[in-house]
């Protein structure tokens, strides 16, 4: 009976998921030692491999770099033509080879031995040339490839990539690498926007539409018009004492110009904190149908103003 594409997909995923389960159960004995070694590296973690392993190496290095471990890839072919100079005794090298006999890695192995650069092997064959030369070996289970002929790198590359993720996350946690650090390395795109704090986009200083409680409404309207946010903030001793919105103006239209800011203002406005995630602040504005939130410190000192357009421009949607 001919298999449908969906049957093939389930078969592939079943083989690879079984291999990952086995990898978790048979975690390489050197894993903790490798993490300790990499945490102590003064330079960079160099990750390399040939062919599909090279693509895994690139992803691994990118994940390391974005989670607090300086890393880069060096192509084995380019290494033999000058790029070995990128690898210094302050670095550590991870070489990925399913068989451990990839001939293109020979010059990198020799360079590590010559200059006492710590070498870590990721391979199925710990007794191979690569495994024998390495200071530590991250041995991958000898699980079958998922392709029909059992030769295309599928299961092996999946395990290697997953083990690289495990290394990155383990080092990330030991470094105490948190949201703020992650945001610093991911300033662009949706991911960066999700990690931005209100303080990163809020208006502050002279941009704020601040008025005194006893300010006449003529002054309040002028401030609201000049600052362009459609609101005015009342402050007393630097602390937020109230807010005047377009809604407050409409509710007090009768005799408005004879009143003061304090007589028109809403005294308990909704606020946010500068350290609040921008995405959370946007959620509050959407739920409460507000376009502006005043930003205050814990002592209610006014430090900024967040407009919904600022959040949307930053990509927090």
Secondary structure, DSSP 8 states (H G I E B T S, - for coil): ----HHHHHHHHHHHHHHHHHHHHHT--TTHHHHHHHHHT-SS-EEEEESTHHHHHHHHHHHHHHHTT--EEE--HHHHTTTGGGG--TT-EEEEE-SSS--GGGHHHHHHHHHTT-EEEEEES-TTSHHHHH-SEEEE------SSTTS-SSSHHHHHHHHHHHHHHHHHHHHHT--HHHHHHH--SHHHHHHH-BGGGT-B-GGGS-EE-TT-BHHHHHHHHHHH-SSEEEEEETTEEEEEEEHHHHHHT-TTGGGSBHHHHSBSS--EE-TTSBHHHHHHHHHHHT-SEEEEE-TT-BEEEEEEHHHHHHTT--
